[in-house]
Amino acid sequence: MRCPECEKDDDIVTDSRTLQDGIYTRRRRMCKCGYKFTTYEMALSPEEFHFILNGLKKLTSAEISKLIECKNNIEKVTKELIDIVRRI
């Protein structure tokens, strides 16, 4: 995973937990530069991934801003993405 601070991909996972009955995995990471960050992972089928990627290409700047505003809350981001994809 690329560090948001120094952009190197030299990090270690310090904690890993499943959320929402195993739907998501939250990983706390620490880069060699000392920056700590959290990532969220969700498994998707190839069809779901393709559908979401095609939908994301059509996001408006307002929709992108909404996602950025709630970036620290995975449930909000997921709900926003689902709403956006349904509208496409």
N, C-alpha and C positions, 0 to 999 in steps of 0.2 A: 504494500500500500504506500502510495506517495505521501510524504509529509506535507501538510498544508503550509508549514512555515518555511522549510528549506527546500522542499520539492524533491528530496532524495527518497529512495525507496528502501531505506535501511532502518527498519523499525522492528520492535519486538512486541508481542501481545502480552500484556500484563494481567488481563482478566478477560474471561469469555463467559457469557451467560445467554441462555435462551430466553426469549420473551414471548408472551402470548401463545402459550402451549406449543412452543417450538417453531412458530412461524418465522420469527426473526432471531438473529444472533447478534448480540451487542458485544463488540470487542473494544477494550480499552488498550490503546497502543502508546508506546513511547519511542520516539525517534532517537537516534544517536546524538542529535543536536540538543536533546533534552526536552523538546516540545512534546506535550501529551495531547492526544486526541482520541475521539471515539468514532468507531464505524459501526454501521448497522448493515447486516446482510439478510437477504431474503432469497430463497430458492424460487426460480421461475422455470416453467417449461420453455422450450425454444419458441413455441407459438406465442406464449404470453410475453416473452422478451421482445420478440419481433413486433408484436402489436404495440407495446409500450414505446419502443424506439420510434416506430412510425408516427405515433401520436405525439411524442415529444418534439418532433421536428416542426409541428404545427403550433407550438405554444406561443401565446401572445406575451408581450413584455409584462402585462398585468398579471398573467398566470405565473410567470417566472418569479415576479416579485412576491406573490403570495407564498410560493414554495420557499423562497429565501427567508421570509418573515418567520415561518414556522419550522425552520431547519433543525432546531434543537428538540423538537417533539416528533418522534417517528410516527406516532398515531395520526397527528395532524397532517404530516407530509403524505402518508399513505392515503388518507381520506381525500386530500386535495388531488392527488394523482388519479385516484379512482374516479372522482368527479370529472376531471379533465378528460380522461380516456373515454368515459361514457358519453361525453358531449361530442366526441369526434366521430 
